[in-house]
């Protein structure tokens, strides 16, 4: 299934006129003005297609509802039965695919709303007060 064309300058044009660039891993432009949740999910599906990741595509189709999709930010809800590793893997994939750090806010199931209250996070913030948390890994 072809969803767009890769141009000579490294940008990728999708069917609905959004532009995804990956030149020198520095910028990703994603138009996210469509309010329909299905359209947001379709954008993720196109990225999975673009990078031939059928496994991630299947996981997203089965377990993820997307409420917002903007450059560097996703707001999602996880369905029952969602594998614990899905959000972690999605953040890694998006970083690899776009070259940018991504924040994923989960409104159900896995919630990171009060991670700043965690003792480990507070200890790190004591030594690095202006640091930005880009990924949380749990074992």
CNS distance restraints for C-alpha pairs under 8 A (distance, minus, plus):
assign (resid   1 and name CA) (resid  49 and name CA) 7.77 0.50 0.50
assign (resid   3 and name CA) (resid  14 and name CA) 5.75 0.50 0.50
assign (resid   3 and name CA) (resid  15 and name CA) 5.97 0.50 0.50
assign (resid   3 and name CA) (resid  46 and name CA) 6.69 0.50 0.50
assign (resid   3 and name CA) (resid  49 and name CA) 7.77 0.50 0.50
assign (resid   3 and name CA) (resid  50 and name CA) 7.57 0.50 0.50
assign (resid   4 and name CA) (resid  12 and name CA) 6.76 0.50 0.50
assign (resid   4 and name CA) (resid  13 and name CA) 5.29 0.50 0.50
assign (resid   4 and name CA) (resid  14 and name CA) 4.29 0.50 0.50
assign (resid   4 and name CA) (resid  15 and name CA) 5.70 0.50 0.50
assign (resid   5 and name CA) (resid  12 and name CA) 5.81 0.50 0.50
assign (resid   5 and name CA) (resid  13 and name CA) 5.58 0.50 0.50
assign (resid   5 and name CA) (resid  14 and name CA) 6.95 0.50 0.50
assign (resid   6 and name CA) (resid  10 and name CA) 6.49 0.50 0.50
assign (resid   6 and name CA) (resid  11 and name CA) 5.98 0.50 0.50
assign (resid   6 and name CA) (resid  12 and name CA) 4.56 0.50 0.50
assign (resid   6 and name CA) (resid  13 and name CA) 6.63 0.50 0.50
assign (resid   7 and name CA) (resid  11 and name CA) 5.62 0.50 0.50
assign (resid   7 and name CA) (resid  12 and name CA) 6.24 0.50 0.50
assign (resid   7 and name CA) (resid  13 and name CA) 7.79 0.50 0.50
assign (resid   9 and name CA) (resid  23 and name CA) 7.41 0.50 0.50
assign (resid  10 and name CA) (resid  21 and name CA) 6.23 0.50 0.50
assign (resid  10 and name CA) (resid  22 and name CA) 5.94 0.50 0.50
assign (resid  10 and name CA) (resid  23 and name CA) 5.50 0.50 0.50
assign (resid  11 and name CA) (resid  19 and name CA) 6.87 0.50 0.50
assign (resid  11 and name CA) (resid  20 and name CA) 5.77 0.50 0.50
assign (resid  11 and name CA) (resid  21 and name CA) 4.15 0.50 0.50
assign (resid  11 and name CA) (resid  22 and name CA) 6.16 0.50 0.50
assign (resid  11 and name CA) (resid  23 and name CA) 7.14 0.50 0.50
assign (resid  12 and name CA) (resid  19 and name CA) 5.88 0.50 0.50
assign (resid  12 and name CA) (resid  20 and name CA) 5.06 0.50 0.50
assign (resid  12 and name CA) (resid  21 and name CA) 5.95 0.50 0.50
assign (resid  13 and name CA) (resid  17 and name CA) 6.36 0.50 0.50
assign (resid  13 and name CA) (resid  18 and name CA) 6.13 0.50 0.50
assign (resid  13 and name CA) (resid  19 and name CA) 5.00 0.50 0.50
assign (resid  13 and name CA) (resid  20 and name CA) 6.51 0.50 0.50
assign (resid  14 and name CA) (resid  18 and name CA) 5.63 0.50 0.50
assign (resid  14 and name CA) (resid  19 and name CA) 6.60 0.50 0.50
assign (resid  14 and name CA) (resid  20 and name CA) 7.91 0.50 0.50
assign (resid  14 and name CA) (resid  46 and name CA) 7.91 0.50 0.50
assign (resid  18 and name CA) (resid  29 and name CA) 7.81 0.50 0.50
assign (resid  18 and name CA) (resid  30 and name CA) 6.08 0.50 0.50
assign (resid  18 and name CA) (resid  31 and name CA) 5.52 0.50 0.50
assign (resid  19 and name CA) (resid  28 and name CA) 7.95 0.50 0.50
assign (resid  19 and name CA) (resid  29 and name CA) 5.78 0.50 0.50
assign (resid  19 and name CA) (resid  30 and name CA) 5.95 0.50 0.50
assign (resid  19 and name CA) (resid  31 and name CA) 7.23 0.50 0.50
assign (resid  20 and name CA) (resid  28 and name CA) 5.47 0.50 0.50
assign (resid  20 and name CA) (resid  29 and name CA) 5.25 0.50 0.50
assign (resid  20 and name CA) (resid  30 and name CA) 5.96 0.50 0.50
assign (resid  20 and name CA) (resid  98 and name CA) 7.76 0.50 0.50
assign (resid  21 and name CA) (resid  27 and name CA) 6.19 0.50 0.50
assign (resid  21 and name CA) (resid  28 and name CA) 4.97 0.50 0.50
assign (resid  21 and name CA) (resid  29 and name CA) 6.32 0.50 0.50
assign (resid  21 and name CA) (resid  98 and name CA) 7.27 0.50 0.50
assign (resid  22 and name CA) (resid  26 and name CA) 6.77 0.50 0.50
assign (resid  22 and name CA) (resid  27 and name CA) 6.23 0.50 0.50
assign (resid  22 and name CA) (resid  28 and name CA) 6.32 0.50 0.50
assign (resid  22 and name CA) (resid  97 and name CA) 7.74 0.50 0.50
assign (resid  22 and name CA) (resid  98 and name CA) 5.84 0.50 0.50
assign (resid  22 and name CA) (resid  99 and name CA) 6.72 0.50 0.50
assign (resid  23 and name CA) (resid  27 and name CA) 7.03 0.50 0.50
assign (resid  25 and name CA) (resid  98 and name CA) 6.70 0.50 0.50
assign (resid  25 and name CA) (resid  99 and name CA) 4.29 0.50 0.50
assign (resid  25 and name CA) (resid 100 and name CA) 7.23 0.50 0.50
assign (resid  26 and name CA) (resid  99 and name CA) 5.95 0.50 0.50
assign (resid  26 and name CA) (resid 100 and name CA) 6.93 0.50 0.50
assign (resid  27 and name CA) (resid  98 and name CA) 7.27 0.50 0.50
assign (resid  27 and name CA) (resid  99 and name CA) 6.87 0.50 0.50
assign (resid  27 and name CA) (resid 100 and name CA) 6.93 0.50 0.50
assign (resid  28 and name CA) (resid  71 and name CA) 6.70 0.50 0.50
assign (resid  28 and name CA) (resid  98 and name CA) 5.82 0.50 0.50
assign (resid  28 and name CA) (resid  99 and name CA) 7.36 0.50 0.50
assign (resid  28 and name CA) (resid 100 and name CA) 7.12 0.50 0.50
assign (resid  29 and name CA) (resid  71 and name CA) 6.32 0.50 0.50
assign (resid  30 and name CA) (resid  70 and name CA) 6.25 0.50 0.50
assign (resid  30 and name CA) (resid  71 and name CA) 5.45 0.50 0.50
assign (resid  31 and name CA) (resid  70 and name CA) 6.94 0.50 0.50
assign (resid  31 and name CA) (resid  71 and name CA) 7.78 0.50 0.50
assign (resid  32 and name CA) (resid  40 and name CA) 7.50 0.50 0.50
assign (resid  32 and name CA) (resid  68 and name CA) 7.75 0.50 0.50
assign (resid  32 and name CA) (resid  69 and name CA) 5.91 0.50 0.50
assign (resid  32 and name CA) (resid  70 and name CA) 5.31 0.50 0.50
assign (resid  32 and name CA) (resid  71 and name CA) 7.92 0.50 0.50
assign (resid  34 and name CA) (resid  39 and name CA) 6.69 0.50 0.50
assign (resid  34 and name CA) (resid  40 and name CA) 7.37 0.50 0.50
assign (resid  35 and name CA) (resid  39 and name CA) 7.55 0.50 0.50
assign (resid  35 and name CA) (resid  40 and name CA) 7.84 0.50 0.50
assign (resid  35 and name CA) (resid  68 and name CA) 7.93 0.50 0.50
assign (resid  36 and name CA) (resid  40 and name CA) 6.80 0.50 0.50
assign (resid  37 and name CA) (resid  41 and name CA) 6.45 0.50 0.50
assign (resid  37 and name CA) (resid  65 and name CA) 7.47 0.50 0.50
assign (resid  37 and name CA) (resid  66 and name CA) 5.77 0.50 0.50
assign (resid  37 and name CA) (resid  67 and name CA) 5.31 0.50 0.50
assign (resid  37 and name CA) (resid  68 and name CA) 7.24 0.50 0.50
assign (resid  38 and name CA) (resid  42 and name CA) 6.12 0.50 0.50
assign (resid  38 and name CA) (resid  66 and name CA) 7.45 0.50 0.50
assign (resid  39 and name CA) (resid  43 and name CA) 6.45 0.50 0.50
assign (resid  40 and name CA) (resid  44 and name CA) 6.86 0.50 0.50
assign (resid  40 and name CA) (resid  66 and name CA) 6.04 0.50 0.50
assign (resid  40 and name CA) (resid  67 and name CA) 7.02 0.50 0.50
assign (resid  40 and name CA) (resid  68 and name CA) 6.50 0.50 0.50
assign (resid  40 and name CA) (resid  69 and name CA) 5.67 0.50 0.50
assign (resid  41 and name CA) (resid  45 and name CA) 6.29 0.50 0.50
assign (resid  41 and name CA) (resid  65 and name CA) 7.19 0.50 0.50
assign (resid  41 and name CA) (resid  66 and name CA) 5.62 0.50 0.50
assign (resid  42 and name CA) (resid  46 and name CA) 6.14 0.50 0.50
assign (resid  43 and name CA) (resid  47 and name CA) 6.46 0.50 0.50
assign (resid  44 and name CA) (resid  48 and name CA) 6.34 0.50 0.50
assign (resid  44 and name CA) (resid  57 and name CA) 7.94 0.50 0.50
assign (resid  45 and name CA) (resid  49 and name CA) 6.16 0.50 0.50
assign (resid  45 and name CA) (resid  57 and name CA) 5.91 0.50 0.50
assign (resid  45 and name CA) (resid  60 and name CA) 7.89 0.50 0.50
assign (resid  46 and name CA) (resid  50 and name CA) 5.92 0.50 0.50
assign (resid  47 and name CA) (resid  51 and name CA) 6.19 0.50 0.50
assign (resid  47 and name CA) (resid  97 and name CA) 7.80 0.50 0.50
assign (resid  48 and name CA) (resid  52 and name CA) 5.80 0.50 0.50
assign (resid  48 and name CA) (resid  53 and name CA) 4.94 0.50 0.50
assign (resid  48 and name CA) (resid  54 and name CA) 6.62 0.50 0.50
assign (resid  48 and name CA) (resid  56 and name CA) 6.78 0.50 0.50
assign (resid  48 and name CA) (resid  57 and name CA) 5.60 0.50 0.50
assign (resid  49 and name CA) (resid  53 and name CA) 6.26 0.50 0.50
assign (resid  49 and name CA) (resid  54 and name CA) 7.10 0.50 0.50
assign (resid  49 and name CA) (resid  57 and name CA) 7.66 0.50 0.50
assign (resid  51 and name CA) (resid  97 and name CA) 7.46 0.50 0.50
assign (resid  53 and name CA) (resid  57 and name CA) 6.28 0.50 0.50
assign (resid  54 and name CA) (resid  58 and name CA) 6.09 0.50 0.50
assign (resid  55 and name CA) (resid  59 and name CA) 6.37 0.50 0.50
assign (resid  56 and name CA) (resid  60 and name CA) 6.11 0.50 0.50
assign (resid  56 and name CA) (resid  90 and name CA) 7.71 0.50 0.50
assign (resid  57 and name CA) (resid  61 and name CA) 6.11 0.50 0.50
assign (resid  58 and name CA) (resid  62 and name CA) 6.13 0.50 0.50
assign (resid  59 and name CA) (resid  63 and name CA) 5.89 0.50 0.50
assign (resid  59 and name CA) (resid  64 and name CA) 7.55 0.50 0.50
assign (resid  59 and name CA) (resid  86 and name CA) 7.55 0.50 0.50
assign (resid  60 and name CA) (resid  64 and name CA) 5.01 0.50 0.50
assign (resid  60 and name CA) (resid  65 and name CA) 7.97 0.50 0.50
assign (resid  62 and name CA) (resid  79 and name CA) 7.86 0.50 0.50
assign (resid  63 and name CA) (resid  78 and name CA) 5.71 0.50 0.50
assign (resid  63 and name CA) (resid  79 and name CA) 4.79 0.50 0.50
assign (resid  63 and name CA) (resid  80 and name CA) 7.19 0.50 0.50
assign (resid  63 and name CA) (resid  81 and name CA) 7.37 0.50 0.50
assign (resid  63 and name CA) (resid  82 and name CA) 5.44 0.50 0.50
assign (resid  64 and name CA) (resid  76 and name CA) 6.63 0.50 0.50
assign (resid  64 and name CA) (resid  77 and name CA) 5.92 0.50 0.50
assign (resid  64 and name CA) (resid  78 and name CA) 5.00 0.50 0.50
assign (resid  64 and name CA) (resid  79 and name CA) 6.08 0.50 0.50
assign (resid  65 and name CA) (resid  76 and name CA) 5.48 0.50 0.50
assign (resid  65 and name CA) (resid  77 and name CA) 5.10 0.50 0.50
assign (resid  65 and name CA) (resid  78 and name CA) 6.48 0.50 0.50
assign (resid  65 and name CA) (resid  79 and name CA) 7.55 0.50 0.50
assign (resid  66 and name CA) (resid  74 and name CA) 7.27 0.50 0.50
assign (resid  66 and name CA) (resid  75 and name CA) 6.06 0.50 0.50
assign (resid  66 and name CA) (resid  76 and name CA) 4.46 0.50 0.50
assign (resid  66 and name CA) (resid  77 and name CA) 6.57 0.50 0.50
assign (resid  67 and name CA) (resid  74 and name CA) 7.60 0.50 0.50
assign (resid  67 and name CA) (resid  75 and name CA) 5.36 0.50 0.50
assign (resid  67 and name CA) (resid  76 and name CA) 5.56 0.50 0.50
assign (resid  67 and name CA) (resid  77 and name CA) 7.71 0.50 0.50
assign (resid  68 and name CA) (resid  73 and name CA) 7.67 0.50 0.50
assign (resid  68 and name CA) (resid  74 and name CA) 5.51 0.50 0.50
assign (resid  68 and name CA) (resid  75 and name CA) 4.90 0.50 0.50
assign (resid  68 and name CA) (resid  76 and name CA) 7.12 0.50 0.50
assign (resid  69 and name CA) (resid  73 and name CA) 6.09 0.50 0.50
assign (resid  69 and name CA) (resid  74 and name CA) 4.81 0.50 0.50
assign (resid  69 and name CA) (resid  75 and name CA) 6.72 0.50 0.50
assign (resid  70 and name CA) (resid  74 and name CA) 6.41 0.50 0.50
assign (resid  71 and name CA) (resid 102 and name CA) 7.88 0.50 0.50
assign (resid  72 and name CA) (resid 100 and name CA) 6.62 0.50 0.50
assign (resid  72 and name CA) (resid 101 and name CA) 6.07 0.50 0.50
assign (resid  72 and name CA) (resid 102 and name CA) 4.23 0.50 0.50
assign (resid  72 and name CA) (resid 103 and name CA) 6.04 0.50 0.50
assign (resid  73 and name CA) (resid 102 and name CA) 5.49 0.50 0.50
assign (resid  73 and name CA) (resid 103 and name CA) 4.81 0.50 0.50
assign (resid  73 and name CA) (resid 104 and name CA) 5.84 0.50 0.50
assign (resid  73 and name CA) (resid 105 and name CA) 7.79 0.50 0.50
assign (resid  74 and name CA) (resid 102 and name CA) 7.56 0.50 0.50
assign (resid  74 and name CA) (resid 103 and name CA) 6.29 0.50 0.50
assign (resid  74 and name CA) (resid 104 and name CA) 4.70 0.50 0.50
assign (resid  74 and name CA) (resid 105 and name CA) 6.17 0.50 0.50
assign (resid  75 and name CA) (resid 104 and name CA) 5.76 0.50 0.50
assign (resid  75 and name CA) (resid 105 and name CA) 4.68 0.50 0.50
assign (resid  75 and name CA) (resid 106 and name CA) 5.91 0.50 0.50
assign (resid  75 and name CA) (resid 107 and name CA) 7.27 0.50 0.50
assign (resid  76 and name CA) (resid 104 and name CA) 7.14 0.50 0.50
assign (resid  76 and name CA) (resid 105 and name CA) 6.17 0.50 0.50
assign (resid  76 and name CA) (resid 106 and name CA) 4.94 0.50 0.50
assign (resid  76 and name CA) (resid 107 and name CA) 6.23 0.50 0.50
assign (resid  76 and name CA) (resid 108 and name CA) 7.96 0.50 0.50
assign (resid  77 and name CA) (resid 106 and name CA) 5.34 0.50 0.50
assign (resid  77 and name CA) (resid 107 and name CA) 5.25 0.50 0.50
assign (resid  77 and name CA) (resid 108 and name CA) 5.17 0.50 0.50
assign (resid  77 and name CA) (resid 109 and name CA) 7.32 0.50 0.50
assign (resid  78 and name CA) (resid  82 and name CA) 6.40 0.50 0.50
assign (resid  78 and name CA) (resid 106 and name CA) 7.16 0.50 0.50
assign (resid  78 and name CA) (resid 107 and name CA) 7.89 0.50 0.50
assign (resid  78 and name CA) (resid 108 and name CA) 6.05 0.50 0.50
assign (resid  78 and name CA) (resid 109 and name CA) 6.08 0.50 0.50
assign (resid  78 and name CA) (resid 110 and name CA) 7.48 0.50 0.50
assign (resid  79 and name CA) (resid 109 and name CA) 7.77 0.50 0.50
assign (resid  82 and name CA) (resid  86 and name CA) 7.17 0.50 0.50
assign (resid  85 and name CA) (resid  89 and name CA) 6.05 0.50 0.50
assign (resid  86 and name CA) (resid  90 and name CA) 6.01 0.50 0.50
assign (resid  87 and name CA) (resid  91 and name CA) 6.15 0.50 0.50
assign (resid  87 and name CA) (resid 104 and name CA) 7.58 0.50 0.50
assign (resid  88 and name CA) (resid  92 and name CA) 6.43 0.50 0.50
assign (resid  88 and name CA) (resid 135 and name CA) 7.86 0.50 0.50
assign (resid  88 and name CA) (resid 136 and name CA) 7.91 0.50 0.50
assign (resid  88 and name CA) (resid 137 and name CA) 7.32 0.50 0.50
assign (resid  89 and name CA) (resid  93 and name CA) 6.08 0.50 0.50
assign (resid  90 and name CA) (resid  94 and name CA) 6.04 0.50 0.50
assign (resid  91 and name CA) (resid  95 and name CA) 6.16 0.50 0.50
assign (resid  91 and name CA) (resid 101 and name CA) 7.78 0.50 0.50
assign (resid  91 and name CA) (resid 102 and name CA) 6.12 0.50 0.50
assign (resid  91 and name CA) (resid 103 and name CA) 7.51 0.50 0.50
assign (resid  91 and name CA) (resid 104 and name CA) 7.46 0.50 0.50
assign (resid  91 and name CA) (resid 135 and name CA) 7.89 0.50 0.50
assign (resid  92 and name CA) (resid  96 and name CA) 6.22 0.50 0.50
assign (resid  93 and name CA) (resid  97 and name CA) 5.94 0.50 0.50
assign (resid  94 and name CA) (resid  98 and name CA) 5.83 0.50 0.50
assign (resid  94 and name CA) (resid  99 and name CA) 7.60 0.50 0.50
assign (resid  94 and name CA) (resid 100 and name CA) 7.52 0.50 0.50
assign (resid  94 and name CA) (resid 101 and name CA) 7.72 0.50 0.50
assign (resid  94 and name CA) (resid 102 and name CA) 6.92 0.50 0.50
assign (resid  95 and name CA) (resid  99 and name CA) 5.03 0.50 0.50
assign (resid  95 and name CA) (resid 100 and name CA) 5.13 0.50 0.50
assign (resid  95 and name CA) (resid 101 and name CA) 5.45 0.50 0.50
assign (resid  95 and name CA) (resid 102 and name CA) 6.63 0.50 0.50
assign (resid  96 and name CA) (resid 100 and name CA) 7.79 0.50 0.50
assign (resid 101 and name CA) (resid 134 and name CA) 6.63 0.50 0.50
assign (resid 102 and name CA) (resid 134 and name CA) 7.23 0.50 0.50
assign (resid 103 and name CA) (resid 134 and name CA) 7.07 0.50 0.50
assign (resid 105 and name CA) (resid 111 and name CA) 7.42 0.50 0.50
assign (resid 105 and name CA) (resid 112 and name CA) 7.26 0.50 0.50
assign (resid 106 and name CA) (resid 110 and name CA) 6.08 0.50 0.50
assign (resid 106 and name CA) (resid 111 and name CA) 5.53 0.50 0.50
assign (resid 106 and name CA) (resid 112 and name CA) 7.28 0.50 0.50
assign (resid 107 and name CA) (resid 111 and name CA) 6.47 0.50 0.50
assign (resid 114 and name CA) (resid 118 and name CA) 7.46 0.50 0.50
assign (resid 115 and name CA) (resid 121 and name CA) 7.19 0.50 0.50
assign (resid 116 and name CA) (resid 121 and name CA) 5.88 0.50 0.50
assign (resid 116 and name CA) (resid 122 and name CA) 6.50 0.50 0.50
assign (resid 117 and name CA) (resid 121 and name CA) 7.16 0.50 0.50
assign (resid 117 and name CA) (resid 122 and name CA) 6.73 0.50 0.50
assign (resid 118 and name CA) (resid 122 and name CA) 6.26 0.50 0.50
assign (resid 119 and name CA) (resid 123 and name CA) 6.15 0.50 0.50
assign (resid 120 and name CA) (resid 124 and name CA) 6.33 0.50 0.50
assign (resid 121 and name CA) (resid 125 and name CA) 6.15 0.50 0.50
assign (resid 122 and name CA) (resid 126 and name CA) 6.21 0.50 0.50
assign (resid 123 and name CA) (resid 127 and name CA) 6.92 0.50 0.50
assign (resid 124 and name CA) (resid 128 and name CA) 6.00 0.50 0.50
assign (resid 124 and name CA) (resid 129 and name CA) 7.78 0.50 0.50
assign (resid 125 and name CA) (resid 129 and name CA) 4.59 0.50 0.50
assign (resid 125 and name CA) (resid 130 and name CA) 7.53 0.50 0.50
assign (resid 125 and name CA) (resid 131 and name CA) 7.10 0.50 0.50
